[in-house]
Amino acid sequence: MTSAVLADLLLLLFVALAAASDLARRKIPNRLVLAGIVVALGLHGWQAPGNAAPLLFWLGGMAAGFFLFLPLYLLRGMAAGDVKLIAMAGAFAGPWATVQIALATFVLGGLMALLIIGWQGQWRACARNLRRLLAAAGGPQASVGNMPYGLAIALGSVVVQGRHYL
């Protein structure tokens, strides 16, 4: 098994565990995220001991995920656990794959949100919140649903990293 395959398998294991936790408890444990980051660091360090390139790959992936999701956290569009989870995914996948995972996650998360809003019949509340957000009215607003975004991140990771094996 190559180190790239091992990295993909470990990434999918960690995001699957996070998605299961998010679905069951609406929480992504910090211990799980930290363990994933440490495992990714060890894996990349093992690939090329003494070489800085794998460590820059690890750090660049984490930074890409963190900074792509941070604005959504600041706008109260997602929880901190989701930001930490995409950073962990980036630690395994590297910068470019993390951008792709984030884009896939945004699409899948958007579809999930539409399904949840439709299922709950919250279209008016969603439209009101969207108008307030776009008008920069600020202030807290009632959420129209609680979505386990860890699932969207896991699915985005599967779509992007899984394409190598099809």
C-alpha positions as CSV (number, residue, x, y, z in Angstrom):
1,M,0.0,0.0,0.0
2,T,1.4,3.4,-1.0
3,S,1.6,6.3,1.5
4,A,-1.0,8.2,-0.6
5,V,-3.5,5.3,-0.4
6,L,-2.8,5.1,3.4
7,A,-3.4,8.9,3.7
8,D,-6.7,8.7,1.8
9,L,-7.9,5.7,3.9
10,L,-7.0,7.4,7.2
11,L,-8.6,10.7,6.0
12,L,-11.8,8.8,5.2
13,L,-11.7,7.0,8.5
14,F,-11.4,10.2,10.5
15,V,-14.0,12.2,8.6
16,A,-16.4,9.2,8.8
17,L,-16.0,9.1,12.6
18,A,-16.5,12.9,12.7
19,A,-19.6,12.6,10.6
20,A,-21.1,9.8,12.7
21,S,-20.5,11.9,15.8
22,D,-22.0,15.0,14.2
23,L,-25.1,13.0,13.2
24,A,-25.5,11.4,16.6
25,R,-24.5,14.3,18.9
26,R,-24.3,17.4,16.7
27,K,-20.7,17.7,17.9
28,I,-17.3,16.9,16.4
29,P,-14.9,16.0,19.2
30,N,-11.8,18.1,19.5
31,R,-9.9,14.9,20.5
32,L,-10.8,13.3,17.2
33,V,-9.7,16.3,15.2
34,L,-6.5,16.6,17.1
35,A,-5.7,12.9,16.7
36,G,-6.3,13.2,12.9
37,I,-3.9,16.2,12.7
38,V,-1.2,14.4,14.6
39,V,-1.7,11.2,12.6
40,A,-1.4,13.2,9.4
41,L,1.7,14.9,10.6
42,G,3.3,11.6,11.5
43,L,2.3,10.1,8.1
44,H,3.7,13.0,6.1
45,G,6.9,13.0,8.3
46,W,7.3,9.3,7.7
47,Q,7.0,9.7,4.0
48,A,10.2,11.7,3.7
49,P,12.1,12.0,7.0
50,G,14.2,15.1,7.1
51,N,12.5,16.7,4.1
52,A,10.4,19.8,4.7
53,A,8.1,19.4,1.7
54,P,5.7,16.9,3.3
55,L,5.4,19.1,6.4
56,L,4.7,22.1,4.2
57,F,2.1,20.0,2.4
58,W,0.5,19.1,5.8
59,L,0.6,22.7,7.0
60,G,-0.6,24.2,3.7
61,G,-3.6,21.8,3.6
62,M,-4.6,22.7,7.2
63,A,-4.3,26.4,6.4
64,A,-6.3,26.1,3.2
65,G,-9.2,24.3,5.0
66,F,-9.1,26.6,8.0
67,F,-9.1,29.9,6.0
68,L,-11.7,28.7,3.5
69,F,-14.2,27.9,6.2
70,L,-13.3,30.6,8.7
71,P,-15.5,33.3,7.1
72,L,-18.6,31.0,7.3
73,Y,-17.9,30.5,11.0
74,L,-17.5,34.3,11.6
75,L,-20.8,34.8,9.8
76,R,-22.4,32.1,12.1
77,G,-23.0,29.9,9.1
78,M,-21.2,26.9,10.7
79,A,-19.8,25.7,13.9
80,A,-16.1,25.8,15.0
81,G,-15.9,22.0,14.8
82,D,-16.6,22.1,11.1
83,V,-13.8,24.5,10.6
84,K,-11.4,22.3,12.6
85,L,-12.6,19.2,10.7
86,I,-11.8,20.7,7.3
87,A,-8.4,21.8,8.6
88,M,-7.8,18.2,9.7
89,A,-8.9,16.9,6.3
90,G,-6.5,19.4,4.7
91,A,-3.7,18.0,6.9
92,F,-4.1,14.7,5.1
93,A,-5.0,15.9,1.6
94,G,-2.8,18.9,1.1
95,P,-3.7,22.4,-0.2
96,W,-5.0,21.8,-3.6
97,A,-7.1,18.8,-2.7
98,T,-8.4,20.7,0.3
99,V,-9.7,23.5,-2.0
100,Q,-11.4,20.8,-4.0
101,I,-12.9,19.1,-0.9
102,A,-14.1,22.5,0.3
103,L,-15.8,23.2,-3.0
104,A,-17.4,19.7,-3.1
105,T,-18.5,20.2,0.6
106,F,-20.1,23.6,-0.2
107,V,-22.1,22.0,-3.0
108,L,-23.1,18.9,-1.0
109,G,-23.8,21.0,2.1
110,G,-26.0,23.4,0.1
111,L,-28.0,20.4,-1.3
112,M,-28.3,19.0,2.3
113,A,-29.5,22.4,3.6
114,L,-32.1,22.7,0.9
115,L,-33.4,19.2,1.7
116,I,-33.5,19.9,5.4
117,I,-35.3,23.3,4.9
118,G,-37.8,21.7,2.5
119,W,-38.4,18.8,4.9
120,Q,-39.0,21.2,7.8
121,G,-41.0,23.7,5.7
122,Q,-38.8,26.6,6.7
123,W,-38.5,28.4,3.3
124,R,-39.8,31.7,4.6
125,A,-37.5,31.8,7.6
126,C,-34.6,30.8,5.4
127,A,-35.4,33.6,2.9
128,R,-35.7,36.1,5.8
129,N,-32.3,35.1,7.2
130,L,-30.7,35.2,3.7
131,R,-32.0,38.8,3.1
132,R,-30.6,39.9,6.5
133,L,-27.3,38.3,5.8
134,L,-27.0,39.9,2.3
135,A,-28.1,43.2,3.7
136,A,-25.5,43.0,6.4
137,A,-28.2,43.8,9.0
138,G,-26.1,42.0,11.6
139,G,-27.4,40.8,14.9
140,P,-28.3,37.2,15.8
141,Q,-31.0,35.5,13.9
142,A,-32.9,32.3,14.6
143,S,-31.5,29.3,12.7
144,V,-33.9,27.5,10.4
145,G,-32.3,24.2,11.1
146,N,-29.4,22.4,12.6
147,M,-27.4,20.7,9.9
148,P,-24.6,18.1,10.6
149,Y,-22.1,19.8,8.3
150,G,-19.5,17.1,9.3
151,L,-21.4,14.8,7.0
152,A,-21.0,17.2,4.1
153,I,-17.3,17.4,4.8
154,A,-17.0,13.6,4.9
155,L,-19.0,13.3,1.7
156,G,-16.8,16.0,0.0
157,S,-13.7,14.1,1.1
158,V,-15.1,10.9,-0.4
159,V,-16.0,12.5,-3.7
160,V,-12.6,14.3,-4.1
161,Q,-10.2,11.6,-2.8
162,G,-12.3,8.7,-4.1
163,R,-12.0,9.8,-7.7
164,H,-8.4,8.5,-7.7
165,Y,-9.7,5.0,-7.3
166,L,-12.5,4.9,-9.9
